[in-house]
Amino acid sequence: MTITISNLQPLIAILAGILILVMPRLLNYIVAIYLIIVGVIGLGILH
């Protein structure tokens, strides 16, 4: 099984959801990091 972005996004979402439930203060950081990564991948800077 190869790991691609389409496979990774649900796993990241589950992990982020668990972390937010455990530590709600992480919400801002998790959302910000996720948006930055998606933006960088969308622009093609990171493959």
N, C-alpha and C positions, 0 to 999 in steps of 0.2 A: 504494500500500500504506500503510495506516494503522498506526501503531505503538501497540500496546496493551500492557497489563501482561502478557498471555499471550504476546505476542511477545517482550517484553523479558526475561522470566525466564530462558529458555534462554541468551540471549546473555550475561546477567550471570553465569550459572553457568559458562559456558565461560571467560569472562574471569577470573572468580575462580579457577577451576581452574588456569589458566595462571599467574596471579600466585602462587598457592600453590606450584606446582612450582618457579617461579623463586626465590621468597623465602618459605621456610616460616614465617618469623617473622610474616608478614602474616596467617596463618590466624586468629588471635584477633580482629584488627581487622576482617577481611572478614566473618567470621561475625557479629560484634556489629553491624556496620553493616547487614548484610542483615536480621538479625532486627528491628532497630529500624525499618527501612523497611517491612518486611512488616507489622509491628504497627501502625504509623501508618496504612498504607493499609487494613488490616483494620478499624480503628476508624472509618474514613471521614474522618479529619482531613485527609488529603492525597488529592486526586482525581486 
